Amino acid sequence: MGAPELVEGNMLALFRHLARARETGEIQELPGVSIASCGAAFHMFNAAFLSAAVTGGAAELERRLTTAAVHFAARGLRWALWLWEHRLDRALRSQADALAARHGLFVASRLPGMLAERIPPSSRPLPELQIRGVCGPVERADFCRLVAMAFGLSVESSREIYGLEAIWRDGLTGFVGYVQGRPVSTAAAMTDACATGLYCVATAPGWERRGYAEAIVRHTLEHALAPGRPCVLQSTDAGRRLYERMGFRTVTKVTAYSS
């Protein structure tokens, strides 16, 4: 499995994990499309992925988008397409936005998919944090609130996805960092058969650029990163410099399309 597939595969593993934890969740393999849907009001987690590279040009991509659109329309759900650039040739990448728009899908974000084979030690002293696992209602509430603030979500949307006790087991681990009892940072890790993925790295407004993100990321990886497995993530613009400093490199890109 190549580096781009490792990044994409771990995200799909996370979405499937979240879907399995819900009565409304659904996992399906359709022709050319993988469905991993929470059946949630927060539709970015009602997700479709391409299950293989598109070799038949725009007509084939159109057929796959139609397959996903019909699936979600039958369930009355808004949805999102997570489209990885390594699934498309260069010419088709330039057409993807217009093809998605035919199905009412518009660009929500474009993110680099990054990978690190190893994480070198920190090059600077890191601040002290009291770090707790996301294992109780207080930590879950703090995790959801910080993630909502950092990623521009409503608290209700964040709770809908991350507030469920059942998701915090069987491969997904999360942590909250506290300073004098105040929650200031979060991180989560999803471990699958091939890689460990970092997600939900967030810092409270006003607490950025003090090293709290790096401190909790390193703590998370110490507890979740399996020996010999690479670490993968999708970075925001704000986090990219941190990840590059920690040894990550961009190996692919993903565009999230939202209905």
Rosetta blueprint (number, residue, H / E / L):
1 M L
2 G L
3 A H
4 P H
5 E H
6 L H
7 V H
8 E H
9 G H
10 N H
11 M H
12 L H
13 A H
14 L H
15 F H
16 R H
17 H H
18 L H
19 A H
20 R H
21 A L
22 R L
23 E L
24 T L
25 G L
26 E E
27 I E
28 Q E
29 E E
30 L E
31 P L
32 G L
33 V E
34 S E
35 I E
36 A E
37 S E
38 C L
39 G L
40 A L
41 A L
42 F L
43 H H
44 M H
45 F H
46 N E
47 A E
48 A E
49 F E
50 L E
51 S L
52 A L
53 A L
54 V L
55 T L
56 G L
57 G H
58 A H
59 A H
60 E H
61 L H
62 E H
63 R H
64 R H
65 L H
66 T H
67 T H
68 A H
69 A H
70 V H
71 H H
72 F H
73 A H
74 A H
75 R H
76 G L
77 L L
78 R L
79 W L
80 A E
81 L E
82 W E
83 L E
84 W E
85 E H
86 H H
87 R H
88 L L
89 D L
90 R H
91 A H
92 L H
93 R H
94 S L
95 Q L
96 A H
97 D H
98 A H
99 L H
100 A H
101 A H
102 R L
103 H L
104 G L
105 L L
106 F E
107 V E
108 A E
109 S E
110 R E
111 L E
112 P E
113 G E
114 M E
115 L E
116 A E
117 E L
118 R L
119 I L
120 P L
121 P L
122 S L
123 S L
124 R L
125 P L
126 L L
127 P L
128 E L
129 L L
130 Q E
131 I E
132 R E
133 G E
134 V L
135 C L
136 G L
137 P H
138 V H
139 E H
140 R H
141 A H
142 D H
143 F H
144 C H
145 R H
146 L H
147 V H
148 A H
149 M H
150 A H
151 F H
152 G L
153 L L
154 S L
155 V H
156 E H
157 S H
158 S H
159 R H
160 E H
161 I H
162 Y H
163 G L
164 L L
165 E H
166 A H
167 I H
168 W L
169 R L
170 D L
171 G L
172 L E
173 T E
174 G E
175 F E
176 V E
177 G E
178 Y E
179 V E
180 Q L
181 G L
182 R E
183 P E
184 V E
185 S E
186 T E
187 A E
188 A E
189 A E
190 M E
191 T E
192 D L
193 A L
194 C L
195 A L
196 T E
197 G E
198 L E
199 Y E
200 C E
201 V E
202 A E
203 T E
204 A L
205 P L
206 G L
207 W L
208 E L
209 R L
210 R L
211 G L
212 Y H
213 A H
214 E H
215 A H
216 I H
217 V H
218 R H
219 H H
220 T H
221 L H
222 E H
223 H H
224 A H
225 L L
226 A L
227 P L
228 G L
229 R L
230 P L
231 C E
232 V E
233 L E
234 Q E
235 S L
236 T L
237 D L
238 A L
239 G L
240 R H
241 R H
242 L H
243 Y H
244 E H
245 R H
246 M L
247 G L
248 F L
249 R E
250 T E
251 V E
252 T E
253 K E
254 V E
255 T E
256 A E
257 Y E
258 S E
259 S L
